[in-house]
């Protein structure tokens, strides 16, 4: 590891099984769906591949079994440029998969629990994490480590910045300390409403900023995004694209935003770049539709500049 800035992505790789239907059924009811194949996915690996597509040195960490499916999944990630050397192997683990149902431009994801063991970072892997520019993960993934909040504080003390994709699944009140260790938090509108509970949106943003979070971004699909820091606010419109598959759009947005920060851009430029990248991602089928070059996104932005909106 030289002076090159790099990202460590920490999360589960899985097989995404795709199905298409007209609507999601009410509880107790059923709907007809058609199979639409399977692809290698997982929200953290998807984001990691987007990083790599921009030329960012990206390491991928997960604990996996040694099956043929796992070998093929890791080979797929390598084909996108990820360094999988930190991966840990545990033959007792089951194969991993997610079920994704696409209905009229929306998607619902069912994650099959892989029952990961408790993990401990040490030696070269710990140093790899400590020396990263960014650790990109989620609370549900980081909580697999022994004493995750203390690990997060250790990584931050060594200069790594923590980026969490905030999700409601597998979250409990005791995870609050770990969540507040983040430097950057990405929410979609559903997660943001879930976590703010009885607070107004502005009250919850202030709550996070007062506890040391540096950047908070909330994505609103076709309504664009809002970004907050202690001194700035940003609202950027979404790119107007025809939706084929929204899977991975959020992952693309997040990686694209962080990539801009790595390049020294401000939050306004980062939000425009990320919204355009995510807009392109939804036109492509599959979770890695957002993997593209930075030059491609810049070209799209030049052709169709995005507006900075009033708060």
VOPAGU-2260 file (C-alpha; in pm, 1 decimal, decimal comma):
REM VOPAGU-2260
SITE   aa  ch    i         X         Y         Z
SITE  UNK   A    0       0,0       0,0       0,0
SITE  UNK   A    1     160,2     322,9    -117,1
SITE  UNK   A    2      22,2     671,8     -71,2
SITE  UNK   A    3    -272,0     590,1    -297,4
SITE  UNK   A    4    -608,0     666,1    -138,0
SITE  UNK   A    5    -834,8     365,9    -129,7
SITE  UNK   A    6   -1173,1     242,4      -9,8
SITE  UNK   A    7   -1251,6     -74,1     185,6
SITE  UNK   A    8   -1604,7    -199,0     120,0
SITE  UNK   A    9   -1742,5    -422,7     396,0
SITE  UNK   A   10   -2055,7    -620,7     318,3
SITE  UNK   A   11   -2222,0    -933,6     188,5
SITE  UNK   A   12   -2196,8   -1053,4    -169,8
SITE  UNK   A   13   -2490,4   -1262,3    -287,0
SITE  UNK   A   14   -2682,9   -1392,6    -584,8
SITE  UNK   A   15   -2974,8   -1164,1    -671,9
SITE  UNK   A   16   -3269,7   -1361,5    -807,9
SITE  UNK   A   17   -3492,5   -1130,6   -1015,5
SITE  UNK   A   18   -3868,9   -1154,3   -1062,1
SITE  UNK   A   19   -4110,2    -916,0   -1237,9
SITE  UNK   A   20   -4476,1    -864,1   -1152,7
SITE  UNK   A   21   -4756,9    -610,5   -1182,2
SITE  UNK   A   22   -4785,8    -537,3    -811,8
SITE  UNK   A   23   -4670,9    -647,3    -468,0
SITE  UNK   A   24   -4946,3    -854,4    -299,5
SITE  UNK   A   25   -5131,2    -755,1      15,8
SITE  UNK   A   26   -5046,2    -962,0     321,3
SITE  UNK   A   27   -5214,4   -1301,0     289,1
SITE  UNK   A   28   -5267,0   -1257,8     -86,4
SITE  UNK   A   29   -5055,2   -1363,3    -384,5
SITE  UNK   A   30   -4931,8   -1220,3    -715,7
SITE  UNK   A   31   -4803,0   -1378,0   -1033,5
SITE  UNK   A   32   -4438,9   -1304,3   -1115,9
SITE  UNK   A   33   -4203,3   -1406,4   -1393,8
SITE  UNK   A   34   -3842,5   -1504,5   -1337,5
SITE  UNK   A   35   -3592,0   -1257,6   -1483,7
SITE  UNK   A   36   -3268,8   -1443,5   -1418,2
SITE  UNK   A   37   -3001,8   -1399,5   -1153,6
SITE  UNK   A   38   -2696,5   -1177,1   -1112,2
SITE  UNK   A   39   -2418,6   -1124,4    -862,2
SITE  UNK   A   40   -2522,6    -846,9    -625,2
SITE  UNK   A   41   -2539,3    -719,8    -269,8
SITE  UNK   A   42   -2562,1    -349,1    -191,3
SITE  UNK   A   43   -2205,6    -310,9     -63,4
SITE  UNK   A   44   -2044,9    -508,9    -350,1
SITE  UNK   A   45   -2256,0    -310,5    -598,7
SITE  UNK   A   46   -2125,1      15,2    -455,3
SITE  UNK   A   47   -1771,1    -123,3    -449,9
SITE  UNK   A   48   -1788,1    -204,3    -821,5
SITE  UNK   A   49   -1901,3     152,8    -893,0
SITE  UNK   A   50   -1598,9     283,5    -701,4
SITE  UNK   A   51   -1371,5      59,3    -906,6
SITE  UNK   A   52   -1537,8     173,1   -1229,1
SITE  UNK   A   53   -1423,2     525,9   -1147,0
SITE  UNK   A   54   -1067,5     402,4   -1101,0
SITE  UNK   A   55   -1074,2     414,3    -719,6
SITE  UNK   A   56    -860,9     141,9    -561,7
SITE  UNK   A   57   -1121,8     -67,1    -380,1
SITE  UNK   A   58   -1079,0    -361,7    -144,9
SITE  UNK   A   59   -1370,9    -590,4     -66,9
SITE  UNK   A   60   -1416,4    -761,3     270,6
SITE  UNK   A   61   -1670,3   -1032,0     349,0
SITE  UNK   A   62   -1680,3   -1373,0     517,0
SITE  UNK   A   63   -1798,9   -1642,1     276,1
SITE  UNK   A   64   -1804,8   -2016,8     223,2
SITE  UNK   A   65   -1596,8   -2204,7     -33,0
SITE  UNK   A   66   -1871,4   -2323,4    -268,6
SITE  UNK   A   67   -1869,4   -2302,3    -647,7
SITE  UNK   A   68   -2131,8   -2026,6    -624,3
SITE  UNK   A   69   -1903,9   -1822,8    -398,3
SITE  UNK   A   70   -1606,1   -1873,6    -627,4
SITE  UNK   A   71   -1808,3   -1747,4    -923,4
SITE  UNK   A   72   -1935,5   -1447,4    -725,9
SITE  UNK   A   73   -1584,8   -1345,0    -623,9
SITE  UNK   A   74   -1457,0   -1391,0    -979,5
SITE  UNK   A   75   -1736,0   -1159,0   -1092,9
SITE  UNK   A   76   -1626,4    -892,9    -843,2
SITE  UNK   A   77   -1265,7    -929,4    -954,8
SITE  UNK   A   78   -1374,7    -875,2   -1314,5
SITE  UNK   A   79   -1493,1    -527,0   -1208,5
SITE  UNK   A   80   -1154,7    -449,9   -1058,3
SITE  UNK   A   81   -1208,4    -524,5    -689,5
SITE  UNK   A   82    -923,3    -653,0    -473,7
SITE  UNK   A   83   -1072,7    -947,5    -281,8
SITE  UNK   A   84    -757,6   -1033,4     -83,8
SITE  UNK   A   85    -919,7    -933,1     251,9
SITE  UNK   A   86   -1202,8   -1189,9     212,1
SITE  UNK   A   87   -1230,2   -1445,6     496,0
SITE  UNK   A   88   -1342,5   -1803,0     427,0
SITE  UNK   A   89   -1566,1   -2012,6     653,3
SITE  UNK   A   90   -1684,2   -2339,7     493,2
SITE  UNK   A   91   -1965,9   -2376,6     747,3
SITE  UNK   A   92   -2160,8   -2082,5     603,3
SITE  UNK   A   93   -2451,6   -2130,6     358,2
SITE  UNK   A   94   -2468,3   -1982,8       8,8
SITE  UNK   A   95   -2609,0   -1631,8       0,8
SITE  UNK   A   96   -2893,0   -1487,4    -203,1
SITE  UNK   A   97   -3147,5   -1205,3    -227,4
SITE  UNK   A   98   -3487,3   -1214,1    -394,0
SITE  UNK   A   99   -3569,2    -896,4    -588,1
SITE  UNK   A  100   -3920,5    -830,8    -716,2
SITE  UNK   A  101   -3962,6    -550,6    -972,8
SITE  UNK   A  102   -4308,9    -394,7    -997,9
SITE  UNK   A  103   -4383,3     -89,8   -1216,0
SITE  UNK   A  104   -4048,5      81,2   -1169,2
SITE  UNK   A  105   -4019,3      -5,5    -800,3
SITE  UNK   A  106   -3834,1    -291,1    -635,6
SITE  UNK   A  107   -3874,0    -495,7    -319,5
SITE  UNK   A  108   -3578,7    -690,5    -179,6
SITE  UNK   A  109   -3592,0    -997,9      42,5
SITE  UNK   A  110   -3255,6   -1079,5     199,2
SITE  UNK   A  111   -3194,5   -1438,4     306,0
SITE  UNK   A  112   -3003,1   -1421,7     636,9
SITE  UNK   A  113   -2658,4   -1579,7     599,1
SITE  UNK   A  114   -2605,5   -1603,4     978,1
SITE  UNK   A  115   -2252,1   -1467,6     979,5
SITE  UNK   A  116   -2027,3   -1546,3    1276,9
SITE  UNK   A  117   -1875,3   -1279,4    1501,0
SITE  UNK   A  118   -1570,0   -1134,5    1326,5
SITE  UNK   A  119   -1245,1    -990,4    1458,9
SITE  UNK   A  120   -1004,9    -769,9    1264,5
SITE  UNK   A  121    -635,9    -817,3    1331,3
SITE  UNK   A  122    -297,0    -809,3    1164,1
SITE  UNK   A  123    -278,3    -699,1     801,2
SITE  UNK   A  124    -654,8    -669,8     763,9
SITE  UNK   A  125    -677,2    -430,6    1058,9
SITE  UNK   A  126    -398,5    -216,3     916,5
SITE  UNK   A  127    -571,3    -217,5     577,8
SITE  UNK   A  128    -886,6     -81,3     739,4
SITE  UNK   A  129    -700,1     177,5     947,8
SITE  UNK   A  130    -517,0     320,1     647,4
SITE  UNK   A  131    -821,5     348,7     420,8
SITE  UNK   A  132    -952,5     686,9     310,6
SITE  UNK   A  133   -1305,7     553,1     354,2
SITE  UNK   A  134   -1465,9     241,9     501,0
SITE  UNK   A  135   -1790,9     191,7     309,1
SITE  UNK   A  136   -2041,9     -33,5     483,9
SITE  UNK   A  137   -2364,6     -40,5     684,7
SITE  UNK   A  138   -2447,0     -78,7    1051,7
SITE  UNK   A  139   -2594,1    -425,2     989,5
SITE  UNK   A  140   -2261,9    -538,0     837,3
SITE  UNK   A  141   -2026,3    -367,2    1083,5
SITE  UNK   A  142   -2212,1    -505,9    1384,3
SITE  UNK   A  143   -2077,5    -853,4    1298,3
SITE  UNK   A  144   -1740,7    -741,8    1437,8
SITE  UNK   A  145   -1641,1    -783,2    1801,7
SITE  UNK   A  146   -1730,3    -456,3    1981,9
SITE  UNK   A  147   -1813,3    -270,6    1657,3
SITE  UNK   A  148   -1841,6      77,7    1809,5
SITE  UNK   A  149   -1493,2      51,8    1960,0
SITE  UNK   A  150   -1358,7     -76,0    1628,2
SITE  UNK   A  151   -1520,6     218,9    1451,3
SITE  UNK   A  152   -1360,5     462,4    1695,3
SITE  UNK   A  153   -1021,2     295,5    1644,7
SITE  UNK   A  154   -1046,2     323,2    1266,4
SITE  UNK   A  155   -1145,7     689,9    1289,9
SITE  UNK   A  156    -855,9     757,8    1527,5
SITE  UNK   A  157    -620,2     627,2    1257,5
SITE  UNK   A  158    -771,8     856,5     993,3
SITE  UNK   A  159   -1025,2     635,0     815,5
SITE  UNK   A  160   -1365,5     792,1     752,8
SITE  UNK   A  161   -1674,0     575,9     801,5
SITE  UNK   A  162   -1952,4     580,8     543,6
SITE  UNK   A  163   -2276,1     396,7     622,6
SITE  UNK   A  164   -2557,7     314,9     384,4
SITE  UNK   A  165   -2840,1     331,8     638,4
SITE  UNK   A  166   -3100,0      56,9     618,0
SITE  UNK   A  167   -3383,0     -39,7     849,3
SITE  UNK   A  168   -3327,0    -416,8     830,2
SITE  UNK   A  169   -3163,1    -578,7    1132,9
SITE  UNK   A  170   -3136,1    -248,6    1323,5
SITE  UNK   A  171   -3199,8    -214,5    1697,0
SITE  UNK   A  172   -3171,9      67,2    1950,7
SITE  UNK   A  173   -2841,5     -71,5    2079,7
SITE  UNK   A  174   -2687,2       3,2    1737,6
SITE  UNK   A  175   -2724,5     379,3    1791,0
SITE  UNK   A  176   -2367,6     423,2    1920,7
SITE  UNK   A  177   -2226,0     257,5    1609,8
SITE  UNK   A  178   -2447,1     465,8    1378,3
SITE  UNK   A  179   -2321,3     785,7    1541,7
SITE  UNK   A  180   -1960,2     686,1    1470,4
SITE  UNK   A  181   -2020,1     755,3    1100,9
SITE  UNK   A  182   -1863,6    1049,4     920,1
SITE  UNK   A  183   -2109,5    1021,0     631,4
SITE  UNK   A  184   -2461,6     877,0     634,3
SITE  UNK   A  185   -2669,2     795,5     325,7
SITE  UNK   A  186   -3045,2     745,2     367,4
SITE  UNK   A  187   -3319,2     680,8     118,9
SITE  UNK   A  188   -3646,5     854,8     202,2
SITE  UNK   A  189   -3798,4     544,2     362,0
SITE  UNK   A  190   -3503,7     486,2     594,7
SITE  UNK   A  191   -3490,9     856,6     681,8
SITE  UNK   A  192   -3857,7     859,2     784,8
SITE  UNK   A  193   -3805,4     540,5     986,1
SITE  UNK   A  194   -3506,7     670,1    1179,9
SITE  UNK   A  195   -3633,1    1020,8    1250,0
SITE  UNK   A  196   -3939,3     873,3    1425,6
SITE  UNK   A  197   -4123,2    1157,0    1602,5
SITE  UNK   A  198   -3867,4    1422,5    1506,8
SITE  UNK   A  199   -3916,2    1652,0    1209,9
SITE  UNK   A  200   -3670,0    1606,7     926,1
SITE  UNK   A  201   -3477,4    1920,4    1028,1
SITE  UNK   A  202   -3472,7    1818,2    1395,4
SITE  UNK   A  203   -3327,6    1479,1    1306,6
SITE  UNK   A  204   -3061,5    1634,9    1082,8
SITE  UNK   A  205   -2955,2    1864,3    1366,6
SITE  UNK   A  206   -2954,2    1566,5    1603,2
SITE  UNK   A  207   -2708,0    1384,2    1375,8
SITE  UNK   A  208   -2486,1    1686,7    1315,0
SITE  UNK   A  209   -2464,4    1761,6    1687,2
SITE  UNK   A  210   -2334,0    1408,5    1742,6
SITE  UNK   A  211   -2048,5    1451,3    1498,2
SITE  UNK   A  212   -2181,6    1322,6    1166,0
SITE  UNK   A  213   -2017,6    1539,7     899,0
SITE  UNK   A  214   -2237,7    1478,9     594,1
SITE  UNK   A  215   -2593,1    1346,8     568,7
SITE  UNK   A  216   -2755,4    1279,4     234,3
SITE  UNK   A  217   -3114,8    1169,9     176,4
SITE  UNK   A  218   -3217,4    1044,2    -167,8
SITE  UNK   A  219   -3573,7    1078,7    -294,1
SITE  UNK   A  220   -3572,4     886,2    -621,2
SITE  UNK   A  221   -3717,4    1096,2    -903,2
SITE  UNK   A  222   -3728,5    1396,7    -664,7
SITE  UNK   A  223   -3350,1    1413,4    -633,7
SITE  UNK   A  224   -3148,3    1445,9    -314,6
SITE  UNK   A  225   -3083,3    1665,8     -12,8
SITE  UNK   A  226   -2743,9    1695,0     154,8
SITE  UNK   A  227   -2661,4    1850,6     490,5
SITE  UNK   A  228   -2334,8    1947,7     663,0
SITE  UNK   A  229   -2274,6    2169,5     969,4
SITE  UNK   A  230   -2237,3    2471,8     741,8
SITE  UNK   A  231   -2411,8    2393,2     413,8
SITE  UNK   A  232   -2733,6    2265,1     263,5
SITE  UNK   A  233   -2786,6    2127,9     -87,1
SITE  UNK   A  234   -3090,5    2015,8    -283,4
SITE  UNK   A  235   -3032,5    1876,3    -633,4
SITE  UNK   A  236   -3286,0    1757,0    -887,6
SITE  UNK   A  237   -3278,0    1401,0   -1018,8
SITE  UNK   A  238   -3172,1    1312,1   -1371,6
SITE  UNK   A  239   -3475,7    1243,1   -1588,9
SITE  UNK   A  240   -3426,5     891,9   -1723,5
SITE  UNK   A  241   -3656,1     608,1   -1826,3
SITE  UNK   A  242   -3653,5     350,0   -1545,3
SITE  UNK   A  243   -3570,0      -7,2   -1640,0
SITE  UNK   A  244   -3445,2    -134,8   -1302,4
SITE  UNK   A  245   -3395,9      83,1    -991,2
SITE  UNK   A  246   -3187,3    -185,6    -818,3
SITE  UNK   A  247   -2845,3     -44,5    -736,1
SITE  UNK   A  248   -2936,0     319,8    -802,1
SITE  UNK   A  249   -2880,0     410,9    -437,6
SITE  UNK   A  250   -2549,7     221,6    -431,4
SITE  UNK   A  251   -2442,8     411,2    -742,5
SITE  UNK   A  252   -2541,9     745,1    -590,1
SITE  UNK   A  253   -2349,2     679,3    -269,4
SITE  UNK   A  254   -2026,9     562,8    -434,5
SITE  UNK   A  255   -2040,8     844,3    -686,8
SITE  UNK   A  256   -2082,3    1103,4    -411,5
SITE  UNK   A  257   -1789,8     965,6    -208,0
SITE  UNK   A  258   -1574,0     941,5    -520,6
SITE  UNK   A  259   -1627,6    1315,3    -571,0
SITE  UNK   A  260   -1520,3    1382,6    -212,5
SITE  UNK   A  261   -1205,3    1179,0    -278,0
SITE  UNK   A  262   -1139,4    1406,0    -574,1
SITE  UNK   A  263   -1174,7    1715,5    -354,2
SITE  UNK   A  264   -1512,5    1832,1    -487,0
SITE  UNK   A  265   -1768,3    2014,6    -271,1
SITE  UNK   A  266   -2108,2    1869,9    -178,2
SITE  UNK   A  267   -2287,1    2061,7    -454,4
SITE  UNK   A  268   -2073,6    1917,7    -730,6
SITE  UNK   A  269   -2082,9    1574,7    -564,9
SITE  UNK   A  270   -2464,2    1578,2    -550,2
SITE  UNK   A  271   -2497,3    1668,8    -918,4
SITE  UNK   A  272   -2251,2    1398,9   -1023,7
SITE  UNK   A  273   -2416,5    1135,9    -801,0
SITE  UNK   A  274   -2769,4    1213,5    -919,3
SITE  UNK   A  275   -2664,8    1187,1   -1282,8
SITE  UNK   A  276   -2478,5     860,7   -1220,9
SITE  UNK   A  277   -2779,1     713,1   -1039,9
SITE  UNK   A  278   -3008,6     833,1   -1317,9
SITE  UNK   A  279   -2806,9     642,6   -1572,6
SITE  UNK   A  280   -2801,3     333,6   -1346,7
SITE  UNK   A  281   -3180,5     295,5   -1351,6
SITE  UNK   A  282   -3180,1     268,8   -1731,1
SITE  UNK   A  283   -2976,6     -50,9   -1708,8
SITE  UNK   A  284   -3092,6    -395,1   -1598,0
SITE  UNK   A  285   -2911,2    -547,8   -1302,0
SITE  UNK   A  286   -2757,8    -426,5    -974,8
SITE  UNK   A  287   -2436,2    -301,1   -1135,9
SITE  UNK   A  288   -2599,5     -84,1   -1401,4
SITE  UNK   A  289   -2425,7     215,4   -1247,2
SITE  UNK   A  290   -2073,5      90,0   -1319,3
SITE  UNK   A  291   -1934,3     345,1   -1562,8
SITE  UNK   A  292   -1644,3     583,1   -1608,7
SITE  UNK   A  293   -1632,6     927,1   -1451,3
SITE  UNK   A  294   -1586,7    1069,1   -1800,8
SITE  UNK   A  295   -1920,5     920,6   -1905,9
SITE  UNK   A  296   -2102,5    1082,9   -1614,1
SITE  UNK   A  297   -1932,9    1417,4   -1679,0
SITE  UNK   A  298   -2040,5    1398,4   -2042,9
SITE  UNK   A  299   -2400,7    1332,6   -1940,4
SITE  UNK   A  300   -2386,8    1627,0   -1699,5
SITE  UNK   A  301   -2250,5    1855,9   -1967,1
SITE  UNK   A  302   -2532,7    1756,5   -2201,3
SITE  UNK   A  303   -2802,3    1777,9   -1931,6
SITE  UNK   A  304   -2695,0    1994,6   -1635,1
SITE  UNK   A  305   -2888,5    1933,7   -1313,3
SITE  UNK   A  306   -3042,3    2221,8   -1120,9
SITE  UNK   A  307   -2957,6    2312,9    -763,8
SITE  UNK   A  308   -3300,1    2366,7    -605,0
SITE  UNK   A  309   -3419,4    2584,4    -319,0
SITE  UNK   A  310   -3443,1    2408,8      15,4
